[in-house]
Amino acid sequence: MYISIHEAKSNILNIQKGMPPKRKVLYSPQVVLEGTKSDQDNVIYGVPQGTVLGPLLFLAYINDMPDCTSSDIRLFADDSLMYRVIKSTDDKSRLQQDLDALEQWERTWLMRFNASKCYVLHISSNRKMDNQHQYMLHGQVLESVDHSKYLGVSVSNNLS
């Protein structure tokens, strides 16, 4: 049986709306100002944290993310990785276009990537390769790093 992505996401939103309204959430953040605590906020939509249904609904919700880019995207739980082989200036432009496409995807599905948690890792054995190209997300230049962890595995720019 085939269900379109839009239809499936619409149904997920309807499932979320059907959950008990105004649940009091004990882990809801509070603001403390000069010793006075704010009230905890009511959660009207969403899936309670710690449920089996939560991760499944989230994966269904983001499953079409790879469809909006020409670069490869890997998804695992709430981690995502986009990558592209860069052989020319045109490839660099396409990667930036894909970052822009992800911004549009965010607007469509009311999500937002945290640009301060996004990094650029240039992997190459060629030391002369131009690693100075800057990529942007939400108008913020993404930090270029020499190594990063992905799913608990440390990856360096020369794969050593």
Secondary structure, 3 states (H helix, E strand, C coil): CCCCHHHHHHHHHHHHHCCCCCEECCCCCCCEECCEECCCCEECCCCCCCCCHHHHHHHHHHCCHHHHCCCEEEEECCEEEEECCCCCHHHHHHHHHHHHHHHHHHHHHCCCCCHHHCEEECCCCCCCCCCCCCCEECCEECEEECEEEECCEEEECCCC
